[in-house]
Amino acid sequence: MGTAWLVLALGDERAHGGNDGYDDDPESHYSWDETVPNHGNLKKGDVIALWNARTLLGVSVIERVETGSAAKDRYTCPACGKADFKGRKKKKPTYLCNQCGLEFDTPKSRTETVRTYRSHHATGWQSMPGALSGAVLRSLCDSPKSQLSMRRMEWEKLKTAIEATTGAEAAVTVTEATRELIGGHRAGVVRVRVGQGAFRAAVLERHGNVCAFTGPAPKPALEAAHLDSFAATGEHNVGAALLLRRDVHRLFDMGLIAVNPRTLTIDLTADLHEFAAYAPLHGQPVLATLGKDHIQALSKHWDMHRDRP
């Protein structure tokens, strides 16, 4: 394995002169068409790293690339016919052509059929918002000064940079998922969380953007918590999973936060009571609807980290 792609994910804001943007969901798929440089180079088994021009959003492995065709509105400068322009938010006229210097409010438009591409990468998705800065990501590209929305880099370089942060587990997961996709063998001594991205999506669909202990939270701050032991089962059990804010998830895994299975209320160790951000949680009910699998898993967690009820 070796190839990784740094791709710009801004959804409808990812418009470069001649197009209306793209339908992106960083956690599951990335879309582009034949007008984008490197359009035909991404393939199954390549690592895909998504960023928003400022920071890393996450990494995964391309499971497949879906192709098709679509009618697309293309916009060009009325004078020179080039698509090298962007909208200006404060100055008028709205557009400035970078090729001929013309200022204008209404670009010339035409509709054409283009070949479309969509990568699918939900299974191995590892959310890492803010783990690497834009400057670091640019430096890792084969062409650090490139302005392209899809830029090639070496996976080993990106992997090393990820491992230097708190992303060692993410790097292992992506590496193993890539080997599996290209026909290799997973290391038997390492049980990695391949499928974590799809698992998180399923838990989000079930519970919404709500931390089960603290309440509503931004989607990037939420993680799908295995209440049972993934390391022991090797399975993603949505019925025994909750969404937890990242810091709360870490404290839960360490047993500093638990749920009393008799009262279904949150229990904090004495160490956490001195922190204003966590102390009010003690004794509060779990905010998610709990099923049989949830309660069974929470009971096992309680027995592991607290006295038996």
Disulfide bonds with the S-S distance in Angstrom:
none
